[in-house]
Amino acid sequence: MLARAFNSSKQSEAKGKRKKEKEKEKEKEKEISNKVKTYFDISK
């Protein structure tokens, strides 16, 4: 019983980590797209 609770907490922890990593990736993509936009705006 205890092991099951421990495993489920580990799984939810892993899910949280994955979610945070995905959010970080989205932030990076936003930054990159913004940099690209400003670069093209400057080069016009």
DSSP file (Angstrom, degrees, kcal/mol; ACC not computed):
  #  RESIDUE AA STRUCTURE BP1 BP2  ACC     N-H-->O    O-->H-N    N-H-->O    O-->H-N    TCO  KAPPA ALPHA  PHI   PSI    X-CA   Y-CA   Z-CA
    1    1 A M     >        0   0    0      0, 0.0     4,-1.8     0, 0.0     5,-0.2   0.000 360.0 360.0 360.0 -47.5    0.0    0.0    0.0
    2    2 A L  H  >  +     0   0    0      1,-0.2     4,-2.5     2,-0.2     5,-0.2   0.902 360.0  54.6 -64.1 -40.3    2.7    2.4    1.0
    3    3 A A  H  > S+     0   0    0      1,-0.2     4,-2.8     2,-0.2    -1,-0.2   0.891 105.7  52.9 -61.3 -38.9    4.7    1.5   -2.1
    4    4 A R  H  > S+     0   0    0      1,-0.2     4,-2.5     2,-0.2    -1,-0.2   0.923 109.9  47.4 -63.7 -43.5    1.8    2.3   -4.3
    5    5 A A  H  X S+     0   0    0     -4,-1.8     4,-2.1     2,-0.2    -1,-0.2   0.904 112.3  50.5 -63.4 -40.9    1.4    5.8   -2.8
    6    6 A F  H  X S+     0   0    0     -4,-2.5     4,-2.2     1,-0.2    -2,-0.2   0.928 110.8  48.8 -62.8 -45.4    5.1    6.4   -3.2
    7    7 A N  H  X S+     0   0    0     -4,-2.8     4,-2.6     1,-0.2    -2,-0.2   0.910 110.2  50.6 -62.0 -43.0    5.0    5.4   -6.8
    8    8 A S  H  X S+     0   0    0     -4,-2.5     4,-2.5     1,-0.2    -1,-0.2   0.886 110.1  49.9 -65.1 -36.6    2.1    7.6   -7.6
    9    9 A S  H  X S+     0   0    0     -4,-2.1     4,-2.0     2,-0.2    -1,-0.2   0.893 110.6  50.6 -68.1 -36.9    3.8   10.6   -6.0
   10   10 A K  H  X S+     0   0    0     -4,-2.2     4,-2.4     2,-0.2    -2,-0.2   0.916 110.5  49.8 -63.4 -42.8    6.9    9.8   -8.0
   11   11 A Q  H  X S+     0   0    0     -4,-2.6     4,-2.4     1,-0.2    -2,-0.2   0.927 111.3  47.3 -63.2 -45.1    4.8    9.7  -11.2
   12   12 A S  H  X S+     0   0    0     -4,-2.5     4,-2.3     1,-0.2    -1,-0.2   0.864 110.5  53.8 -66.2 -33.1    3.1   13.0  -10.5
   13   13 A E  H  X S+     0   0    0     -4,-2.0     4,-2.2     2,-0.2    -1,-0.2   0.930 109.0  48.2 -63.4 -45.0    6.5   14.5   -9.7
   14   14 A A  H  X S+     0   0    0     -4,-2.4     4,-2.6     1,-0.2    -2,-0.2   0.892 109.8  52.8 -62.9 -40.0    7.8   13.4  -13.1
   15   15 A K  H  X S+     0   0    0     -4,-2.4     4,-2.6     1,-0.2    -1,-0.2   0.925 108.4  50.6 -61.0 -44.1    4.7   14.8  -14.7
   16   16 A G  H  X S+     0   0    0     -4,-2.3     4,-2.4     1,-0.2    -2,-0.2   0.906 110.0  49.8 -60.4 -42.6    5.4   18.2  -13.0
   17   17 A K  H  X S+     0   0    0     -4,-2.2     4,-2.6     2,-0.2    -1,-0.2   0.935 111.1  48.9 -61.7 -46.0    8.9   18.1  -14.2
   18   18 A R  H  X S+     0   0    0     -4,-2.6     4,-2.6     1,-0.2    -2,-0.2   0.908 110.4  51.4 -60.8 -41.3    7.9   17.4  -17.8
   19   19 A K  H  X S+     0   0    0     -4,-2.6     4,-2.3     1,-0.2    -1,-0.2   0.924 110.6  48.2 -62.0 -44.2    5.3   20.2  -17.7
   20   20 A K  H  X S+     0   0    0     -4,-2.4     4,-2.5     1,-0.2    -1,-0.2   0.909 110.9  51.0 -63.3 -41.4    7.9   22.6  -16.5
   21   21 A E  H  X S+     0   0    0     -4,-2.6     4,-2.5     1,-0.2    -1,-0.2   0.911 109.6  50.2 -62.3 -41.5   10.3   21.5  -19.2
   22   22 A K  H  X S+     0   0    0     -4,-2.6     4,-2.4     1,-0.2    -1,-0.2   0.911 110.0  50.6 -62.8 -41.1    7.6   22.0  -21.8
   23   23 A E  H  X S+     0   0    0     -4,-2.3     4,-2.3     1,-0.2    -2,-0.2   0.907 109.6  50.6 -63.2 -40.8    6.9   25.5  -20.5
   24   24 A K  H  X S+     0   0    0     -4,-2.5     4,-2.5     1,-0.2    -1,-0.2   0.921 109.5  51.0 -62.1 -43.0   10.6   26.3  -20.6
   25   25 A E  H  X S+     0   0    0     -4,-2.5     4,-2.7     1,-0.2    -2,-0.2   0.912 109.2  50.7 -60.3 -42.6   10.8   25.1  -24.2
   26   26 A K  H  X S+     0   0    0     -4,-2.4     4,-2.5     1,-0.2    -1,-0.2   0.916 109.6  50.6 -62.0 -42.2    7.8   27.3  -25.1
   27   27 A E  H  X S+     0   0    0     -4,-2.3     4,-2.6     2,-0.2    -2,-0.2   0.922 110.7  49.1 -61.0 -43.8    9.5   30.3  -23.5
   28   28 A K  H  X S+     0   0    0     -4,-2.5     4,-2.9     1,-0.2    -2,-0.2   0.923 110.3  50.7 -61.6 -44.0   12.6   29.6  -25.5
   29   29 A E  H  X S+     0   0    0     -4,-2.7     4,-2.8     1,-0.2    -1,-0.2   0.906 110.5  49.9 -60.9 -41.1   10.6   29.3  -28.7
   30   30 A K  H  X S+     0   0    0     -4,-2.5     4,-2.6     2,-0.2    -2,-0.2   0.940 111.3  48.7 -61.5 -46.8    8.9   32.6  -28.0
   31   31 A E  H  X S+     0   0    0     -4,-2.6     4,-2.6     1,-0.2    -2,-0.2   0.932 112.8  47.7 -59.0 -46.5   12.3   34.3  -27.3
   32   32 A I  H  X S+     0   0    0     -4,-2.9     4,-2.7     1,-0.2    -1,-0.2   0.931 112.3  48.1 -62.0 -46.4   13.7   32.9  -30.6
   33   33 A S  H  X S+     0   0    0     -4,-2.8     4,-2.5     1,-0.2    -1,-0.2   0.885 112.0  50.5 -64.0 -36.6   10.7   34.0  -32.6
   34   34 A N  H  X S+     0   0    0     -4,-2.6     4,-2.7    -5,-0.2    -1,-0.2   0.915 110.7  48.8 -65.8 -41.8   10.8   37.4  -31.1
   35   35 A K  H  X S+     0   0    0     -4,-2.6     4,-2.5     2,-0.2    -2,-0.2   0.916 111.8  49.3 -62.9 -42.4   14.5   37.7  -31.9
   36   36 A V  H  X S+     0   0    0     -4,-2.7     4,-2.5     2,-0.2     5,-0.2   0.923 111.2  50.0 -62.7 -43.7   13.9   36.6  -35.5
   37   37 A K  H  X S+     0   0    0     -4,-2.5     4,-2.5     1,-0.2    -2,-0.2   0.944 112.3  46.0 -60.1 -48.7   11.1   39.1  -35.8
   38   38 A T  H  X S+     0   0    0     -4,-2.7     4,-2.5     1,-0.2    -1,-0.2   0.885 110.9  54.3 -64.1 -36.8   13.2   42.0  -34.5
   39   39 A Y  H  X S+     0   0    0     -4,-2.5     4,-2.3     1,-0.2    -1,-0.2   0.936 111.5  43.7 -61.0 -46.4   16.1   40.9  -36.8
   40   40 A F  H  X S+     0   0    0     -4,-2.5     4,-0.8     1,-0.2    -2,-0.2   0.869 112.4  53.2 -68.5 -34.9   13.8   41.0  -39.8
   41   41 A D  H  < S+     0   0    0     -4,-2.5     3,-0.5    -5,-0.2    -1,-0.2   0.908 111.8  45.9 -63.8 -40.5   12.3   44.4  -38.7
   42   42 A I  H  < S+     0   0    0     -4,-2.5    -2,-0.2     1,-0.2    -1,-0.2   0.899 109.8  53.9 -68.6 -40.4   15.8   45.8  -38.4
   43   43 A S  H  <        0   0    0     -4,-2.3    -1,-0.2     1,-0.3    -2,-0.2   0.618 360.0 360.0 -73.7 -11.3   17.0   44.4  -41.7
   44   44 A K     <        0   0    0     -4,-0.8    -1,-0.3    -3,-0.5    -2,-0.1   0.502 360.0 360.0 -70.3 360.0   14.0   46.1  -43.6
